[in-house]
Amino acid sequence: MNSSTRELPAWSPDLLAGLGDAPNFGTAARHLARAGVPVFPCVPLGKQPLTRRGFLDASTDPGRVAEWWGRWPEANIAMPTGTPSGIVVVDVDVHASGSGFDAFERARSAGLVDGWAWMVRTPSGGLHVCYPSKPGVDQRCWQVPSQHVDCRGDGGYVVLPPSRATLPSGAVAEYRVASITDRRPSPIDTTTLRRFLEPPRPAPASWPLPLATANSSPDRLAAWVASRPEGARNQGLFWAACRMVEAGHNFDASLAVLGDAARSAGLTEREAETTIRSAYRTTSPSPQRTPAAGTTPIEVTGL
């Protein structure tokens, strides 16, 4: 990819209009590259990169871009989002399971998604809402599946017009520029938007487990772990796993029962397994009951 010290591309209405007027994908890709937009090829009618490193291979080198589309003339065009392109994208999805337009409208009413530069209508009927990135600020990708809204920033990429995709019906539709602002665009606060769409869960008014919990059922421990709020999830899982050890349950049983509960609370599968494993290493009275792994027990306080 080009050096991060280069100036950001000169996005303009003329640049965007040129995408729709291009006679083929190769011409559109070269049009973007000449404007300083790093691009890379994806499979025809799809989003999978054709180069080995995907968006990390994105380039503004006219020769490289010409070579790619000479080899794959029907390849879709994609660009990395965030710092490399100077663009952060809010992806409003439309799936059979739901649409993100209601959530986006709520965010618009709250004044959180103003300042967009342009919008792209995606083949599924969704929307890519594009904003200038914040210079010097790391704006990472995130997803809020329950609201059908994603953010594509540093570490992500999007497919650009005039690329095309195959719909579930078998029909082929294209990405196309839907709207261009006539005002000065401004960056979006992606952290605030995510918190608005997916507020941190308050600590539930759930029953506390008694101190003497050696006889607590695994189901009861799992329900308690699932109710832990952000900031208390790892400690709660560690504590419940220790109780499972004391009750004589083996590691696999604890992982099966408490792992699902921990993921429900918001931990990743890896985080849950590491925490449960640490509890067994700390609490198991004999080496035979300690699962083999090269993990370090976490320090838990306030239990």
Secondary structure, 3 states (H helix, E strand, C coil): CCCCCCCCCCCCHHHHHHHHHCCCHHHHHHHHHHCCCCEEEECCCCCCECCCCHHHHCECCHHHHHHHHHHCCCCEEEEECECCCCEEEEEECEECCEECHHHHHHHHHCCCCCCCCEEEECCCCCEEEEEECCCCCCCECEEEHHHCEEEECECCEEEECCCEEECCCCCEEECEEEEECCCCCCCCCHHHHHHHHCCCCCCCCCCCCCCCCCCCCHHHHHHHHHCCCCCCHHHHHHHHHHHHHHCCCCHHHHHHHHHHHHHHHCCCHHHHHHHHHHHHHHHCCCHHHCCCCCCCCCCCCCC
